[in-house]
Amino acid sequence: MSAMKRYVLALDLQDDEQLIAEYEQWHRNVSREIKQSIRDSGIQRMEIYRFANRLFMVMETTDEFSFERKAAADAANPCVQEWEKLMWKYQKPISGTKPGDKWVLMDKIFELSAFE
């Protein structure tokens, strides 16, 4: 059995209450195809949290997961491409990211262990 890896990513939304409400509505009704593409990439668990217009995503993945393989699979999936195009209406890159980047991988700077 493979170990799980955890990744935390951040992204901003457009600073508009109506757009934020629409974005949340879309995420209450994510299609089976999108969910399946996430699972097929090796993501076992995914949560998205929001504060104001800042989003945080927590992903737990199998050891086999890679961002490169997921990006390639997403690029070949018309359903995912349609979803991503729609989501750009609501999303905006975090300051300092490269053009076209969305979710940005965050660096872990602290961890409290139960065994300390």
C-alpha positions as CSV (number, residue, x, y, z in Angstrom):
1,M,0.0,0.0,0.0
2,S,1.4,3.4,-1.0
3,A,1.8,6.3,1.4
4,M,-0.3,9.4,0.9
5,K,1.2,12.8,0.1
6,R,-0.4,16.1,1.0
7,Y,-0.2,19.3,-1.1
8,V,-1.6,22.7,-0.2
9,L,-2.2,25.2,-3.0
10,A,-3.6,28.8,-3.1
11,L,-5.5,30.8,-5.7
12,D,-7.4,34.1,-5.6
13,L,-10.9,34.7,-6.9
14,Q,-12.1,37.9,-8.5
15,D,-13.0,40.3,-5.7
16,D,-16.7,40.3,-6.5
17,E,-19.4,38.9,-4.2
18,Q,-21.7,37.8,-7.0
19,L,-18.9,35.9,-8.8
20,I,-17.7,34.3,-5.6
21,A,-21.3,33.1,-4.9
22,E,-21.4,31.7,-8.4
23,Y,-18.1,30.0,-8.0
24,E,-19.2,28.3,-4.8
25,Q,-22.4,27.2,-6.5
26,W,-20.4,25.5,-9.2
27,H,-18.4,23.7,-6.6
28,R,-21.5,22.4,-4.9
29,N,-22.5,20.7,-8.1
30,V,-19.2,19.5,-9.7
31,S,-19.9,17.0,-12.5
32,R,-19.1,13.3,-12.2
33,E,-16.7,13.7,-15.1
34,I,-14.6,16.3,-13.3
35,K,-14.6,14.3,-10.1
36,Q,-13.5,11.2,-12.0
37,S,-10.7,13.1,-13.7
38,I,-9.5,14.2,-10.3
39,R,-9.6,10.6,-8.9
40,D,-8.0,9.2,-12.0
41,S,-5.0,11.4,-11.5
42,G,-4.2,9.9,-8.1
43,I,-5.9,12.5,-5.9
44,Q,-7.6,10.6,-3.1
45,R,-9.0,13.5,-1.2
46,M,-9.5,17.2,-2.1
47,E,-10.8,20.1,0.0
48,I,-11.1,23.8,-0.9
49,Y,-11.4,26.5,1.7
50,R,-12.2,30.2,1.2
51,F,-11.4,33.4,3.1
52,A,-12.7,36.5,1.3
53,N,-11.4,36.0,-2.2
54,R,-8.5,33.7,-1.3
55,L,-8.8,30.0,-1.8
56,F,-6.8,27.2,-0.2
57,M,-6.9,23.6,-1.6
58,V,-5.7,20.6,0.3
59,M,-5.0,17.5,-1.7
60,E,-4.0,14.0,-0.5
61,T,-2.6,11.9,-3.3
62,T,-1.1,8.5,-4.0
63,D,2.7,8.3,-4.5
64,E,2.0,7.9,-8.2
65,F,0.4,11.3,-8.5
66,S,2.4,14.0,-10.4
67,F,1.3,17.5,-11.4
68,E,2.9,16.9,-14.8
69,R,0.8,13.8,-15.5
70,K,-2.4,15.5,-14.2
71,A,-1.7,18.5,-16.5
72,A,-1.2,16.2,-19.5
73,A,-4.4,14.3,-18.8
74,D,-6.4,17.5,-18.2
75,A,-5.1,18.9,-21.5
76,A,-6.4,15.8,-23.3
77,N,-9.8,15.9,-21.6
78,P,-12.4,18.2,-23.3
79,C,-14.7,18.1,-20.2
80,V,-11.8,19.3,-18.0
81,Q,-10.8,22.0,-20.6
82,E,-14.4,23.3,-20.6
83,W,-14.5,23.4,-16.8
84,E,-11.1,25.2,-16.6
85,K,-12.2,27.8,-19.2
86,L,-15.4,28.4,-17.2
87,M,-13.5,28.7,-13.9
88,W,-11.1,31.4,-15.3
89,K,-14.2,33.7,-15.2
90,Y,-14.0,33.6,-11.4
91,Q,-10.3,33.0,-10.7
92,K,-7.3,35.3,-10.9
93,P,-3.7,34.5,-10.4
94,I,-2.0,35.3,-7.1
95,S,0.4,38.2,-7.4
96,G,3.9,37.0,-8.4
97,T,2.8,33.9,-10.4
98,K,3.8,33.1,-13.9
99,P,1.3,34.1,-16.7
100,G,-1.3,31.4,-17.1
101,D,-0.6,29.8,-13.6
102,K,-3.7,29.2,-11.4
103,W,-3.3,27.2,-8.3
104,V,0.1,27.8,-6.6
105,L,1.8,25.2,-4.5
106,M,2.5,26.5,-1.0
107,D,5.6,25.7,1.0
108,K,5.0,24.0,4.4
109,I,6.9,26.1,7.0
110,F,5.7,24.4,10.2
111,E,4.2,21.2,11.4
112,L,3.2,20.2,14.9
113,S,3.5,16.4,15.5
114,A,1.5,14.5,18.2
115,F,4.8,12.9,19.1
116,E,6.8,16.0,20.0
